[in-house]
Amino acid sequence: MRKWVPALSPGWVPALVAGVFTYQANAGEISVKVTLPQINTSEYHRPYVAIWVEKPDQSVQQNLSVWYSQKKTDKGEQSDKWLKDLRQWWRKSGRDQSLPMDGVTGATRAVGEHALTFVEGKEPLASLPAGQYNIAVESAREKGGREIVRVPFTWPVKKAETAKATGQSELGDIVVNLKP
C-alpha cells in the first residue's frame, strides 16, 4: 500500500532555508580578543590561559577556552600538571573537568592577539541564561607571573557594544565585542 505524501509548493523549501539562515544571522555573538604581551625575560614559556563566563558571585557559568601544553608524558598520558597554576579557574571549575574538554581546550598560544567568537544557540553559549556576567581571562606562566582580568557584559545582547580591560603584566588588552 502506498503512503500519501503531500505535495510541497516550489517556494516552500527556499523559504524554510532562508528562515534558518536569517535566525543564525540574528543570533547574539560574543567575540573575545586576548592579547598576550611580549615579555622580555631570559626564559620565556608560553602561558596557560583559561577563559570563562563568570556569574556576578565569581562562580563559573561556562568554560569558553583553556590553552595549555598538550604534550604527552613519558607514560603516554596527557600532561595537565601545570593547569593548577591557573588558580582561580582551577579552584572554581578546572579540577572538576575531564580533560581535554571537547571544543574548549587547545594548545598554548604565542605572543600576539588571539580572537575567539561564540554564537548564541551554539555551544558554549547554547545554555547561557539572561543576566549579568563577566568574561574572565586568567593567565599563568612557568617561571613567570599570574594574572586575571574581568570584562563585564549583559546577556542576551540587545545592542552592539565593545568592552575592554587591560592586564598589568601577563595579559595585554582583553576586548569583548558584543553583537545582537
Beta strands, then each sheet from edge to edge (+ up, - down):
strand 1: 29-36
strand 2: 48-54
strand 3: 60-67
strand 4: 105-106
strand 5: 112-119
strand 6: 131-140
strand 7: 146-155
strand 8: 161-166
strand 9: 173-179
sheet 1: 5+ 1- 9+ 8-
sheet 2: 4+ 3+ 2- 6+ 7-
end
